[in-house]
Amino acid sequence: MSCPNPMGDGASVALNLSDKHTAILRRDLASWAADLRADLREPERLEDPDRTRAEAAAYERLCAAVEGGELRVPDAEALRVLRAAAEAHDRETDYERIAAEHDAMHGLLAALEGERS
């Protein structure tokens, strides 16, 4: 799914994302924007349609940035929605526990393989 290119004014920051990360971000950002745009088809069912529009536009800007390899900053709304998405993902996946378990196992593995940390 391609992203619209609604880039705004501001400074450009180059994004150095791997192809793997770019694919993940494009998929998720485009999907989130599409979901919000679908919700906007029935704005009367939304608590705050203007906020939903702003969030959809922010995801679209982020998606365009990922596709184009550069990000326009500052973008307070994009920062807000992406921070909320990242925090929700970490909560839903129990990231802290999984990362700690990963580090512990790989630390022990490194010791067994004779590596020093």
Steps between C-alpha positions, in 0.01 A plus 500: 500500500651832398491809716388847395772764502364785717838643607485834680744780568800449723851362501574165340667220691634201308367162607747214490265206535572147390281351228349270764409793729373707208265219395367458855445873549337549159260214567405613850480874435295457183268255677446730798428796271257291293321380815455858619381613155246215509380619842454847352241367255262516797625806689186516712613179674832658602561686822730751326503482118746790473751316715448184295566698180816648653623155605432352155689787338791453741526129416487590130785750542704240688433240232604742226816579696588132533442448126695812406787445741468837669289647776381858537539630855362625726170315479341494845194300392707233326721477807196462725328227296820303441598519867153374599522217244848397617399504865185299427702246303751464784216443750314255279809292425647523852816634337694569821467141619580354158803728454630411847458128432674536163792690653532248786504198269742656255723616785519145630554368147786747449660383826471137389660588168788666684413861413562776750247778544 
